[in-house]
Amino acid sequence: MKIPPSIVLGLLLFVAAYNWNEPSRVSAASEQQSTNENTKAQQREREDAVKSIEAKFNEYDKKFDDLEARLSTVSGTDKEDFRKMIQQLRDQKKDIAAQFDSAKNASPDAWRLIKPDIDSRLAKLERSYQDASKKYELTPVTPPKNQQKSPPKNQQKSY
């Protein structure tokens, strides 16, 4: 039985075409694996960032509580101004926390867009806290110079 050359040529082209597509399947599988690894890495990165930001929120709560403890050392109109400043800091943190809560469950692409804004707002909150803290810093109480004790006469140096 004689096989016509056109059939042989057709079979060769079919086999060649089949093998030509095979590397793309391997490539597609490796791309899928790479995509899965990237997704997992992004999820870990987001989880770490979420933990870090939540820790910062807890830290700010403690810092603001410390500022409120300083209120007892302030009097007059300064006391009310300081109280308002602390409330503004708490409100600022609350706004950032609301944005953060909505961003926690966002898509990875949305998270990458929102996170820099959250970081920027946290940096601004830190600056505001530092300003408030410095403005109402505790200073040690020292008696006026004319009321300071002079050393006893037997300890005074004679020249």
Chimera marker file (.cmm) of the C-alpha trace (Angstrom):
<marker_set name="trace">
<marker id="1" x="0.000" y="0.000" z="0.000" r="1" g="1" b="0" radius="0.5"/>
<marker id="2" x="1.363" y="3.283" z="-1.055" r="1" g="1" b="0" radius="0.5"/>
<marker id="3" x="0.683" y="6.405" z="1.049" r="1" g="1" b="0" radius="0.5"/>
<marker id="4" x="0.313" y="9.541" z="-0.962" r="1" g="1" b="0" radius="0.5"/>
<marker id="5" x="2.942" y="12.188" z="-0.139" r="1" g="1" b="0" radius="0.5"/>
<marker id="6" x="0.283" y="14.789" z="0.614" r="1" g="1" b="0" radius="0.5"/>
<marker id="7" x="-1.045" y="12.697" z="3.535" r="1" g="1" b="0" radius="0.5"/>
<marker id="8" x="2.464" y="12.180" z="4.912" r="1" g="1" b="0" radius="0.5"/>
<marker id="9" x="3.148" y="15.887" z="4.591" r="1" g="1" b="0" radius="0.5"/>
<marker id="10" x="-0.160" y="16.692" z="6.323" r="1" g="1" b="0" radius="0.5"/>
<marker id="11" x="0.609" y="14.334" z="9.235" r="1" g="1" b="0" radius="0.5"/>
<marker id="12" x="4.064" y="15.879" z="9.649" r="1" g="1" b="0" radius="0.5"/>
<marker id="13" x="2.570" y="19.361" z="9.755" r="1" g="1" b="0" radius="0.5"/>
<marker id="14" x="-0.017" y="18.222" z="12.297" r="1" g="1" b="0" radius="0.5"/>
<marker id="15" x="2.635" y="16.669" z="14.579" r="1" g="1" b="0" radius="0.5"/>
<marker id="16" x="4.840" y="19.736" z="14.238" r="1" g="1" b="0" radius="0.5"/>
<marker id="17" x="1.942" y="22.059" z="15.066" r="1" g="1" b="0" radius="0.5"/>
<marker id="18" x="0.999" y="19.938" z="18.079" r="1" g="1" b="0" radius="0.5"/>
<marker id="19" x="4.567" y="20.019" z="19.457" r="1" g="1" b="0" radius="0.5"/>
<marker id="20" x="4.865" y="23.734" z="18.716" r="1" g="1" b="0" radius="0.5"/>
<marker id="21" x="1.923" y="24.487" z="21.048" r="1" g="1" b="0" radius="0.5"/>
<marker id="22" x="3.253" y="22.271" z="23.844" r="1" g="1" b="0" radius="0.5"/>
<marker id="23" x="5.839" y="24.802" z="25.199" r="1" g="1" b="0" radius="0.5"/>
<marker id="24" x="3.122" y="27.439" z="25.526" r="1" g="1" b="0" radius="0.5"/>
<marker id="25" x="1.194" y="25.113" z="27.825" r="1" g="1" b="0" radius="0.5"/>
<marker id="26" x="4.270" y="24.688" z="29.978" r="1" g="1" b="0" radius="0.5"/>
<marker id="27" x="4.813" y="28.431" z="29.881" r="1" g="1" b="0" radius="0.5"/>
<marker id="28" x="1.204" y="29.081" z="30.847" r="1" g="1" b="0" radius="0.5"/>
<marker id="29" x="1.516" y="26.694" z="33.793" r="1" g="1" b="0" radius="0.5"/>
<marker id="30" x="4.678" y="28.411" z="35.034" r="1" g="1" b="0" radius="0.5"/>
<marker id="31" x="3.032" y="31.812" z="34.620" r="1" g="1" b="0" radius="0.5"/>
<marker id="32" x="0.051" y="30.590" z="36.664" r="1" g="1" b="0" radius="0.5"/>
<marker id="33" x="2.405" y="29.336" z="39.386" r="1" g="1" b="0" radius="0.5"/>
<marker id="34" x="4.276" y="32.656" z="39.349" r="1" g="1" b="0" radius="0.5"/>
<marker id="35" x="0.997" y="34.556" z="39.624" r="1" g="1" b="0" radius="0.5"/>
<marker id="36" x="-0.072" y="32.422" z="42.592" r="1" g="1" b="0" radius="0.5"/>
<marker id="37" x="3.256" y="33.079" z="44.331" r="1" g="1" b="0" radius="0.5"/>
<marker id="38" x="2.927" y="36.827" z="43.693" r="1" g="1" b="0" radius="0.5"/>
<marker id="39" x="-0.599" y="36.800" z="45.080" r="1" g="1" b="0" radius="0.5"/>
<marker id="40" x="0.533" y="34.970" z="48.205" r="1" g="1" b="0" radius="0.5"/>
<marker id="41" x="3.424" y="37.396" z="48.655" r="1" g="1" b="0" radius="0.5"/>
<marker id="42" x="1.041" y="40.349" z="48.301" r="1" g="1" b="0" radius="0.5"/>
<marker id="43" x="-1.308" y="38.807" z="50.870" r="1" g="1" b="0" radius="0.5"/>
<marker id="44" x="1.548" y="38.312" z="53.349" r="1" g="1" b="0" radius="0.5"/>
<marker id="45" x="2.726" y="41.875" z="52.749" r="1" g="1" b="0" radius="0.5"/>
<marker id="46" x="-0.781" y="43.207" z="53.380" r="1" g="1" b="0" radius="0.5"/>
<marker id="47" x="-1.196" y="41.095" z="56.534" r="1" g="1" b="0" radius="0.5"/>
<marker id="48" x="2.102" y="42.448" z="57.878" r="1" g="1" b="0" radius="0.5"/>
<marker id="49" x="1.072" y="46.015" z="57.052" r="1" g="1" b="0" radius="0.5"/>
<marker id="50" x="-2.334" y="45.526" z="58.716" r="1" g="1" b="0" radius="0.5"/>
<marker id="51" x="-0.686" y="44.241" z="61.911" r="1" g="1" b="0" radius="0.5"/>
<marker id="52" x="1.773" y="47.131" z="61.900" r="1" g="1" b="0" radius="0.5"/>
<marker id="53" x="-0.935" y="49.762" z="61.435" r="1" g="1" b="0" radius="0.5"/>
<marker id="54" x="-3.134" y="48.211" z="64.118" r="1" g="1" b="0" radius="0.5"/>
<marker id="55" x="-0.159" y="48.293" z="66.497" r="1" g="1" b="0" radius="0.5"/>
<marker id="56" x="0.326" y="51.983" z="65.681" r="1" g="1" b="0" radius="0.5"/>
<marker id="57" x="-3.334" y="52.659" z="66.495" r="1" g="1" b="0" radius="0.5"/>
<marker id="58" x="-2.927" y="50.969" z="69.877" r="1" g="1" b="0" radius="0.5"/>
<marker id="59" x="0.239" y="52.974" z="70.495" r="1" g="1" b="0" radius="0.5"/>
<marker id="60" x="-1.582" y="56.225" z="69.719" r="1" g="1" b="0" radius="0.5"/>
<marker id="61" x="-4.360" y="55.336" z="72.154" r="1" g="1" b="0" radius="0.5"/>
<marker id="62" x="-1.727" y="55.026" z="74.889" r="1" g="1" b="0" radius="0.5"/>
<marker id="63" x="-0.011" y="58.243" z="73.829" r="1" g="1" b="0" radius="0.5"/>
<marker id="64" x="-3.294" y="60.133" z="73.891" r="1" g="1" b="0" radius="0.5"/>
<marker id="65" x="-4.093" y="58.715" z="77.329" r="1" g="1" b="0" radius="0.5"/>
<marker id="66" x="-0.703" y="59.994" z="78.517" r="1" g="1" b="0" radius="0.5"/>
<marker id="67" x="-1.509" y="63.429" z="77.142" r="1" g="1" b="0" radius="0.5"/>
<marker id="68" x="-4.804" y="63.416" z="79.034" r="1" g="1" b="0" radius="0.5"/>
<marker id="69" x="-2.920" y="62.534" z="82.193" r="1" g="1" b="0" radius="0.5"/>
<marker id="70" x="-0.912" y="65.735" z="81.696" r="1" g="1" b="0" radius="0.5"/>
<marker id="71" x="-4.119" y="67.779" z="81.783" r="1" g="1" b="0" radius="0.5"/>
<marker id="72" x="-3.953" y="67.848" z="85.567" r="1" g="1" b="0" radius="0.5"/>
<marker id="73" x="-0.725" y="69.851" z="85.356" r="1" g="1" b="0" radius="0.5"/>
<marker id="74" x="-2.237" y="72.509" z="83.085" r="1" g="1" b="0" radius="0.5"/>
<marker id="75" x="-4.579" y="75.228" z="84.285" r="1" g="1" b="0" radius="0.5"/>
<marker id="76" x="-6.746" y="78.003" z="82.961" r="1" g="1" b="0" radius="0.5"/>
<marker id="77" x="-7.492" y="78.441" z="79.278" r="1" g="1" b="0" radius="0.5"/>
<marker id="78" x="-4.462" y="76.313" z="78.408" r="1" g="1" b="0" radius="0.5"/>
<marker id="79" x="-6.234" y="73.339" z="79.943" r="1" g="1" b="0" radius="0.5"/>
<marker id="80" x="-9.254" y="73.699" z="77.654" r="1" g="1" b="0" radius="0.5"/>
<marker id="81" x="-7.012" y="74.285" z="74.612" r="1" g="1" b="0" radius="0.5"/>
<marker id="82" x="-5.014" y="71.177" z="75.475" r="1" g="1" b="0" radius="0.5"/>
<marker id="83" x="-8.206" y="69.131" z="75.915" r="1" g="1" b="0" radius="0.5"/>
<marker id="84" x="-9.414" y="70.268" z="72.467" r="1" g="1" b="0" radius="0.5"/>
<marker id="85" x="-6.062" y="69.413" z="70.925" r="1" g="1" b="0" radius="0.5"/>
<marker id="86" x="-6.200" y="65.895" z="72.370" r="1" g="1" b="0" radius="0.5"/>
<marker id="87" x="-9.743" y="65.463" z="71.033" r="1" g="1" b="0" radius="0.5"/>
<marker id="88" x="-8.609" y="66.609" z="67.581" r="1" g="1" b="0" radius="0.5"/>
<marker id="89" x="-5.826" y="64.009" z="67.672" r="1" g="1" b="0" radius="0.5"/>
<marker id="90" x="-8.343" y="61.304" z="68.634" r="1" g="1" b="0" radius="0.5"/>
<marker id="91" x="-10.684" y="62.400" z="65.826" r="1" g="1" b="0" radius="0.5"/>
<marker id="92" x="-7.820" y="62.389" z="63.336" r="1" g="1" b="0" radius="0.5"/>
<marker id="93" x="-6.899" y="58.837" z="64.386" r="1" g="1" b="0" radius="0.5"/>
<marker id="94" x="-10.555" y="57.783" z="64.180" r="1" g="1" b="0" radius="0.5"/>
<marker id="95" x="-10.793" y="59.050" z="60.566" r="1" g="1" b="0" radius="0.5"/>
<marker id="96" x="-7.638" y="57.172" z="59.587" r="1" g="1" b="0" radius="0.5"/>
<marker id="97" x="-8.957" y="54.027" z="61.289" r="1" g="1" b="0" radius="0.5"/>
<marker id="98" x="-12.219" y="54.256" z="59.316" r="1" g="1" b="0" radius="0.5"/>
<marker id="99" x="-10.309" y="54.518" z="56.037" r="1" g="1" b="0" radius="0.5"/>
<marker id="100" x="-8.066" y="51.664" z="57.133" r="1" g="1" b="0" radius="0.5"/>
<marker id="101" x="-11.030" y="49.419" z="58.035" r="1" g="1" b="0" radius="0.5"/>
<marker id="102" x="-12.535" y="49.879" z="54.592" r="1" g="1" b="0" radius="0.5"/>
<marker id="103" x="-9.169" y="49.241" z="52.921" r="1" g="1" b="0" radius="0.5"/>
<marker id="104" x="-8.320" y="46.067" z="54.852" r="1" g="1" b="0" radius="0.5"/>
<marker id="105" x="-10.613" y="43.941" z="52.692" r="1" g="1" b="0" radius="0.5"/>
<marker id="106" x="-10.015" y="45.747" z="49.419" r="1" g="1" b="0" radius="0.5"/>
<marker id="107" x="-8.498" y="44.059" z="46.394" r="1" g="1" b="0" radius="0.5"/>
<marker id="108" x="-4.687" y="43.914" z="46.249" r="1" g="1" b="0" radius="0.5"/>
<marker id="109" x="-4.658" y="46.630" z="43.584" r="1" g="1" b="0" radius="0.5"/>
<marker id="110" x="-6.901" y="48.890" z="45.654" r="1" g="1" b="0" radius="0.5"/>
<marker id="111" x="-4.790" y="48.207" z="48.765" r="1" g="1" b="0" radius="0.5"/>
<marker id="112" x="-1.641" y="49.314" z="46.936" r="1" g="1" b="0" radius="0.5"/>
<marker id="113" x="-3.365" y="52.582" z="46.053" r="1" g="1" b="0" radius="0.5"/>
<marker id="114" x="-4.837" y="53.248" z="49.507" r="1" g="1" b="0" radius="0.5"/>
<marker id="115" x="-1.901" y="52.223" z="51.731" r="1" g="1" b="0" radius="0.5"/>
<marker id="116" x="0.378" y="55.172" z="50.824" r="1" g="1" b="0" radius="0.5"/>
<marker id="117" x="-2.428" y="57.575" z="51.767" r="1" g="1" b="0" radius="0.5"/>
<marker id="118" x="-2.893" y="55.814" z="55.111" r="1" g="1" b="0" radius="0.5"/>
<marker id="119" x="0.862" y="55.945" z="55.738" r="1" g="1" b="0" radius="0.5"/>
<marker id="120" x="0.917" y="59.640" z="54.894" r="1" g="1" b="0" radius="0.5"/>
<marker id="121" x="-1.993" y="60.374" z="57.229" r="1" g="1" b="0" radius="0.5"/>
<marker id="122" x="-0.314" y="58.388" z="60.026" r="1" g="1" b="0" radius="0.5"/>
<marker id="123" x="2.865" y="60.438" z="59.550" r="1" g="1" b="0" radius="0.5"/>
<marker id="124" x="0.796" y="63.626" z="59.787" r="1" g="1" b="0" radius="0.5"/>
<marker id="125" x="-0.863" y="62.305" z="62.961" r="1" g="1" b="0" radius="0.5"/>
<marker id="126" x="2.577" y="61.629" z="64.450" r="1" g="1" b="0" radius="0.5"/>
<marker id="127" x="3.695" y="65.194" z="63.678" r="1" g="1" b="0" radius="0.5"/>
<marker id="128" x="0.525" y="66.574" z="65.263" r="1" g="1" b="0" radius="0.5"/>
<marker id="129" x="1.080" y="64.425" z="68.330" r="1" g="1" b="0" radius="0.5"/>
<marker id="130" x="4.699" y="65.570" z="68.622" r="1" g="1" b="0" radius="0.5"/>
<marker id="131" x="3.628" y="69.213" z="68.343" r="1" g="1" b="0" radius="0.5"/>
<marker id="132" x="0.988" y="68.803" z="71.063" r="1" g="1" b="0" radius="0.5"/>
<marker id="133" x="3.358" y="66.883" z="73.275" r="1" g="1" b="0" radius="0.5"/>
<marker id="134" x="6.067" y="69.534" z="73.001" r="1" g="1" b="0" radius="0.5"/>
<marker id="135" x="3.650" y="72.392" z="73.510" r="1" g="1" b="0" radius="0.5"/>
<marker id="136" x="2.427" y="71.002" z="76.809" r="1" g="1" b="0" radius="0.5"/>
<marker id="137" x="5.622" y="69.314" z="77.907" r="1" g="1" b="0" radius="0.5"/>
<marker id="138" x="6.076" y="68.850" z="81.613" r="1" g="1" b="0" radius="0.5"/>
<marker id="139" x="8.768" y="71.062" z="83.025" r="1" g="1" b="0" radius="0.5"/>
<marker id="140" x="10.253" y="70.336" z="86.423" r="1" g="1" b="0" radius="0.5"/>
<marker id="141" x="9.203" y="72.799" z="89.042" r="1" g="1" b="0" radius="0.5"/>
<marker id="142" x="12.188" y="74.720" z="90.403" r="1" g="1" b="0" radius="0.5"/>
<marker id="143" x="11.929" y="77.351" z="93.080" r="1" g="1" b="0" radius="0.5"/>
<marker id="144" x="12.746" y="80.915" z="92.060" r="1" g="1" b="0" radius="0.5"/>
<marker id="145" x="16.388" y="81.905" z="92.499" r="1" g="1" b="0" radius="0.5"/>
<marker id="146" x="15.754" y="84.140" z="95.491" r="1" g="1" b="0" radius="0.5"/>
<marker id="147" x="14.139" y="81.195" z="97.327" r="1" g="1" b="0" radius="0.5"/>
<marker id="148" x="16.866" y="78.656" z="96.610" r="1" g="1" b="0" radius="0.5"/>
<marker id="149" x="18.689" y="77.417" z="99.649" r="1" g="1" b="0" radius="0.5"/>
<marker id="150" x="22.221" y="78.526" z="100.122" r="1" g="1" b="0" radius="0.5"/>
<marker id="151" x="24.707" y="76.001" z="101.477" r="1" g="1" b="0" radius="0.5"/>
<marker id="152" x="25.226" y="76.055" z="105.261" r="1" g="1" b="0" radius="0.5"/>
<marker id="153" x="27.929" y="78.419" z="106.514" r="1" g="1" b="0" radius="0.5"/>
<marker id="154" x="30.277" y="75.630" z="107.506" r="1" g="1" b="0" radius="0.5"/>
<marker id="155" x="30.237" y="74.287" z="103.924" r="1" g="1" b="0" radius="0.5"/>
<marker id="156" x="30.913" y="77.653" z="102.300" r="1" g="1" b="0" radius="0.5"/>
<marker id="157" x="34.380" y="78.078" z="100.920" r="1" g="1" b="0" radius="0.5"/>
<marker id="158" x="36.499" y="80.861" z="102.262" r="1" g="1" b="0" radius="0.5"/>
<marker id="159" x="39.100" y="82.493" z="100.064" r="1" g="1" b="0" radius="0.5"/>
<link id1="1" id2="2" r="1" g="1" b="0" radius="0.2"/>
<link id1="2" id2="3" r="1" g="1" b="0" radius="0.2"/>
<link id1="3" id2="4" r="1" g="1" b="0" radius="0.2"/>
<link id1="4" id2="5" r="1" g="1" b="0" radius="0.2"/>
<link id1="5" id2="6" r="1" g="1" b="0" radius="0.2"/>
<link id1="6" id2="7" r="1" g="1" b="0" radius="0.2"/>
<link id1="7" id2="8" r="1" g="1" b="0" radius="0.2"/>
<link id1="8" id2="9" r="1" g="1" b="0" radius="0.2"/>
<link id1="9" id2="10" r="1" g="1" b="0" radius="0.2"/>
<link id1="10" id2="11" r="1" g="1" b="0" radius="0.2"/>
<link id1="11" id2="12" r="1" g="1" b="0" radius="0.2"/>
<link id1="12" id2="13" r="1" g="1" b="0" radius="0.2"/>
<link id1="13" id2="14" r="1" g="1" b="0" radius="0.2"/>
<link id1="14" id2="15" r="1" g="1" b="0" radius="0.2"/>
<link id1="15" id2="16" r="1" g="1" b="0" radius="0.2"/>
<link id1="16" id2="17" r="1" g="1" b="0" radius="0.2"/>
<link id1="17" id2="18" r="1" g="1" b="0" radius="0.2"/>
<link id1="18" id2="19" r="1" g="1" b="0" radius="0.2"/>
<link id1="19" id2="20" r="1" g="1" b="0" radius="0.2"/>
<link id1="20" id2="21" r="1" g="1" b="0" radius="0.2"/>
<link id1="21" id2="22" r="1" g="1" b="0" radius="0.2"/>
<link id1="22" id2="23" r="1" g="1" b="0" radius="0.2"/>
<link id1="23" id2="24" r="1" g="1" b="0" radius="0.2"/>
<link id1="24" id2="25" r="1" g="1" b="0" radius="0.2"/>
<link id1="25" id2="26" r="1" g="1" b="0" radius="0.2"/>
<link id1="26" id2="27" r="1" g="1" b="0" radius="0.2"/>
<link id1="27" id2="28" r="1" g="1" b="0" radius="0.2"/>
<link id1="28" id2="29" r="1" g="1" b="0" radius="0.2"/>
<link id1="29" id2="30" r="1" g="1" b="0" radius="0.2"/>
<link id1="30" id2="31" r="1" g="1" b="0" radius="0.2"/>
<link id1="31" id2="32" r="1" g="1" b="0" radius="0.2"/>
<link id1="32" id2="33" r="1" g="1" b="0" radius="0.2"/>
<link id1="33" id2="34" r="1" g="1" b="0" radius="0.2"/>
<link id1="34" id2="35" r="1" g="1" b="0" radius="0.2"/>
<link id1="35" id2="36" r="1" g="1" b="0" radius="0.2"/>
<link id1="36" id2="37" r="1" g="1" b="0" radius="0.2"/>
<link id1="37" id2="38" r="1" g="1" b="0" radius="0.2"/>
<link id1="38" id2="39" r="1" g="1" b="0" radius="0.2"/>
<link id1="39" id2="40" r="1" g="1" b="0" radius="0.2"/>
<link id1="40" id2="41" r="1" g="1" b="0" radius="0.2"/>
<link id1="41" id2="42" r="1" g="1" b="0" radius="0.2"/>
<link id1="42" id2="43" r="1" g="1" b="0" radius="0.2"/>
<link id1="43" id2="44" r="1" g="1" b="0" radius="0.2"/>
<link id1="44" id2="45" r="1" g="1" b="0" radius="0.2"/>
<link id1="45" id2="46" r="1" g="1" b="0" radius="0.2"/>
<link id1="46" id2="47" r="1" g="1" b="0" radius="0.2"/>
<link id1="47" id2="48" r="1" g="1" b="0" radius="0.2"/>
<link id1="48" id2="49" r="1" g="1" b="0" radius="0.2"/>
<link id1="49" id2="50" r="1" g="1" b="0" radius="0.2"/>
<link id1="50" id2="51" r="1" g="1" b="0" radius="0.2"/>
<link id1="51" id2="52" r="1" g="1" b="0" radius="0.2"/>
<link id1="52" id2="53" r="1" g="1" b="0" radius="0.2"/>
<link id1="53" id2="54" r="1" g="1" b="0" radius="0.2"/>
<link id1="54" id2="55" r="1" g="1" b="0" radius="0.2"/>
<link id1="55" id2="56" r="1" g="1" b="0" radius="0.2"/>
<link id1="56" id2="57" r="1" g="1" b="0" radius="0.2"/>
<link id1="57" id2="58" r="1" g="1" b="0" radius="0.2"/>
<link id1="58" id2="59" r="1" g="1" b="0" radius="0.2"/>
<link id1="59" id2="60" r="1" g="1" b="0" radius="0.2"/>
<link id1="60" id2="61" r="1" g="1" b="0" radius="0.2"/>
<link id1="61" id2="62" r="1" g="1" b="0" radius="0.2"/>
<link id1="62" id2="63" r="1" g="1" b="0" radius="0.2"/>
<link id1="63" id2="64" r="1" g="1" b="0" radius="0.2"/>
<link id1="64" id2="65" r="1" g="1" b="0" radius="0.2"/>
<link id1="65" id2="66" r="1" g="1" b="0" radius="0.2"/>
<link id1="66" id2="67" r="1" g="1" b="0" radius="0.2"/>
<link id1="67" id2="68" r="1" g="1" b="0" radius="0.2"/>
<link id1="68" id2="69" r="1" g="1" b="0" radius="0.2"/>
<link id1="69" id2="70" r="1" g="1" b="0" radius="0.2"/>
<link id1="70" id2="71" r="1" g="1" b="0" radius="0.2"/>
<link id1="71" id2="72" r="1" g="1" b="0" radius="0.2"/>
<link id1="72" id2="73" r="1" g="1" b="0" radius="0.2"/>
<link id1="73" id2="74" r="1" g="1" b="0" radius="0.2"/>
<link id1="74" id2="75" r="1" g="1" b="0" radius="0.2"/>
<link id1="75" id2="76" r="1" g="1" b="0" radius="0.2"/>
<link id1="76" id2="77" r="1" g="1" b="0" radius="0.2"/>
<link id1="77" id2="78" r="1" g="1" b="0" radius="0.2"/>
<link id1="78" id2="79" r="1" g="1" b="0" radius="0.2"/>
<link id1="79" id2="80" r="1" g="1" b="0" radius="0.2"/>
<link id1="80" id2="81" r="1" g="1" b="0" radius="0.2"/>
<link id1="81" id2="82" r="1" g="1" b="0" radius="0.2"/>
<link id1="82" id2="83" r="1" g="1" b="0" radius="0.2"/>
<link id1="83" id2="84" r="1" g="1" b="0" radius="0.2"/>
<link id1="84" id2="85" r="1" g="1" b="0" radius="0.2"/>
<link id1="85" id2="86" r="1" g="1" b="0" radius="0.2"/>
<link id1="86" id2="87" r="1" g="1" b="0" radius="0.2"/>
<link id1="87" id2="88" r="1" g="1" b="0" radius="0.2"/>
<link id1="88" id2="89" r="1" g="1" b="0" radius="0.2"/>
<link id1="89" id2="90" r="1" g="1" b="0" radius="0.2"/>
<link id1="90" id2="91" r="1" g="1" b="0" radius="0.2"/>
<link id1="91" id2="92" r="1" g="1" b="0" radius="0.2"/>
<link id1="92" id2="93" r="1" g="1" b="0" radius="0.2"/>
<link id1="93" id2="94" r="1" g="1" b="0" radius="0.2"/>
<link id1="94" id2="95" r="1" g="1" b="0" radius="0.2"/>
<link id1="95" id2="96" r="1" g="1" b="0" radius="0.2"/>
<link id1="96" id2="97" r="1" g="1" b="0" radius="0.2"/>
<link id1="97" id2="98" r="1" g="1" b="0" radius="0.2"/>
<link id1="98" id2="99" r="1" g="1" b="0" radius="0.2"/>
<link id1="99" id2="100" r="1" g="1" b="0" radius="0.2"/>
<link id1="100" id2="101" r="1" g="1" b="0" radius="0.2"/>
<link id1="101" id2="102" r="1" g="1" b="0" radius="0.2"/>
<link id1="102" id2="103" r="1" g="1" b="0" radius="0.2"/>
<link id1="103" id2="104" r="1" g="1" b="0" radius="0.2"/>
<link id1="104" id2="105" r="1" g="1" b="0" radius="0.2"/>
<link id1="105" id2="106" r="1" g="1" b="0" radius="0.2"/>
<link id1="106" id2="107" r="1" g="1" b="0" radius="0.2"/>
<link id1="107" id2="108" r="1" g="1" b="0" radius="0.2"/>
<link id1="108" id2="109" r="1" g="1" b="0" radius="0.2"/>
<link id1="109" id2="110" r="1" g="1" b="0" radius="0.2"/>
<link id1="110" id2="111" r="1" g="1" b="0" radius="0.2"/>
<link id1="111" id2="112" r="1" g="1" b="0" radius="0.2"/>
<link id1="112" id2="113" r="1" g="1" b="0" radius="0.2"/>
<link id1="113" id2="114" r="1" g="1" b="0" radius="0.2"/>
<link id1="114" id2="115" r="1" g="1" b="0" radius="0.2"/>
<link id1="115" id2="116" r="1" g="1" b="0" radius="0.2"/>
<link id1="116" id2="117" r="1" g="1" b="0" radius="0.2"/>
<link id1="117" id2="118" r="1" g="1" b="0" radius="0.2"/>
<link id1="118" id2="119" r="1" g="1" b="0" radius="0.2"/>
<link id1="119" id2="120" r="1" g="1" b="0" radius="0.2"/>
<link id1="120" id2="121" r="1" g="1" b="0" radius="0.2"/>
<link id1="121" id2="122" r="1" g="1" b="0" radius="0.2"/>
<link id1="122" id2="123" r="1" g="1" b="0" radius="0.2"/>
<link id1="123" id2="124" r="1" g="1" b="0" radius="0.2"/>
<link id1="124" id2="125" r="1" g="1" b="0" radius="0.2"/>
<link id1="125" id2="126" r="1" g="1" b="0" radius="0.2"/>
<link id1="126" id2="127" r="1" g="1" b="0" radius="0.2"/>
<link id1="127" id2="128" r="1" g="1" b="0" radius="0.2"/>
<link id1="128" id2="129" r="1" g="1" b="0" radius="0.2"/>
<link id1="129" id2="130" r="1" g="1" b="0" radius="0.2"/>
<link id1="130" id2="131" r="1" g="1" b="0" radius="0.2"/>
<link id1="131" id2="132" r="1" g="1" b="0" radius="0.2"/>
<link id1="132" id2="133" r="1" g="1" b="0" radius="0.2"/>
<link id1="133" id2="134" r="1" g="1" b="0" radius="0.2"/>
<link id1="134" id2="135" r="1" g="1" b="0" radius="0.2"/>
<link id1="135" id2="136" r="1" g="1" b="0" radius="0.2"/>
<link id1="136" id2="137" r="1" g="1" b="0" radius="0.2"/>
<link id1="137" id2="138" r="1" g="1" b="0" radius="0.2"/>
<link id1="138" id2="139" r="1" g="1" b="0" radius="0.2"/>
<link id1="139" id2="140" r="1" g="1" b="0" radius="0.2"/>
<link id1="140" id2="141" r="1" g="1" b="0" radius="0.2"/>
<link id1="141" id2="142" r="1" g="1" b="0" radius="0.2"/>
<link id1="142" id2="143" r="1" g="1" b="0" radius="0.2"/>
<link id1="143" id2="144" r="1" g="1" b="0" radius="0.2"/>
<link id1="144" id2="145" r="1" g="1" b="0" radius="0.2"/>
<link id1="145" id2="146" r="1" g="1" b="0" radius="0.2"/>
<link id1="146" id2="147" r="1" g="1" b="0" radius="0.2"/>
<link id1="147" id2="148" r="1" g="1" b="0" radius="0.2"/>
<link id1="148" id2="149" r="1" g="1" b="0" radius="0.2"/>
<link id1="149" id2="150" r="1" g="1" b="0" radius="0.2"/>
<link id1="150" id2="151" r="1" g="1" b="0" radius="0.2"/>
<link id1="151" id2="152" r="1" g="1" b="0" radius="0.2"/>
<link id1="152" id2="153" r="1" g="1" b="0" radius="0.2"/>
<link id1="153" id2="154" r="1" g="1" b="0" radius="0.2"/>
<link id1="154" id2="155" r="1" g="1" b="0" radius="0.2"/>
<link id1="155" id2="156" r="1" g="1" b="0" radius="0.2"/>
<link id1="156" id2="157" r="1" g="1" b="0" radius="0.2"/>
<link id1="157" id2="158" r="1" g="1" b="0" radius="0.2"/>
<link id1="158" id2="159" r="1" g="1" b="0" radius="0.2"/>
</marker_set>
